């Protein structure tokens, strides 16, 4: 059966973005009375001349899994933000790398979850699990997600991260 889809003909406009702004309702003292909060999500190939910067975010899996992981969420690394137009509709997209929890709960000593890159709704802060290996001084922070295999989810980064990753 022949393919009737020609990506060069049917997708007239492809746009790449290095920044997205998320606006969401999150009632708390931190957000103020209205509960509205904005966050910037970056995915840029060169941040201030220091190399790539790709933010990590919490993403809701589904309402069925609210008891699993981070209140039904998982950790993603946003590698690329883009949009394309197809048959008159604009589709906003993100290319992401998935992370999976290591274990079934936060670490007993630190109170933080460990996640690892999975080979198969908001930003979060990942701290590399350094282990006992000496880290070369030439290693830049922008390469952390590529160099390390396991990360701590820093629930102490802000109010919402603490609520999500408790």
CORHUZI-V154492 format. One record per backbone hydrogen bond with DSSP energy under -0.5 kcal/mol. NH is the residue of the N-H (numbers start at 1). CO is the residue of the C=O. Records with the same first field share a line. If there is no record, write none. Layout:
BEGIN
NH->CO + CO
END
This chain:
BEGIN
4->2
6->4
7->5
9->6
10->6
11->7
12->10
15->83
17->81
20->41
22->20 + 39
24->37
26->24 + 35
28->32
32->28
37->24
39->22
41->20
42->40
43->18
44->53
47->51
48->46
50->47
53->44
55->42
56->124
57->76
58->122
59->74
61->72
62->72
65->62
66->63
68->65
70->73
71->69
72->65 + 68
73->70
74->59
75->99
76->57
77->97
78->55 + 76
79->77 + 95
80->95
81->17
82->93
83->15
84->91
85->13
86->89
87->10
89->86
91->84 + 89
92->90
93->82
95->80
96->94
97->77
99->75
100->116
102->114
103->101
107->112
111->107
113->153
114->102
115->151
116->100
117->149
118->98
119->117
122->58
124->56
126->124
127->152
129->150
130->128
133->130
136->134
139->136
143->140
144->141
146->143
147->143
148->144
151->115
152->127
153->113
154->125 + 152
155->153
157->154
162->158
163->159
164->160
165->161
166->163
END
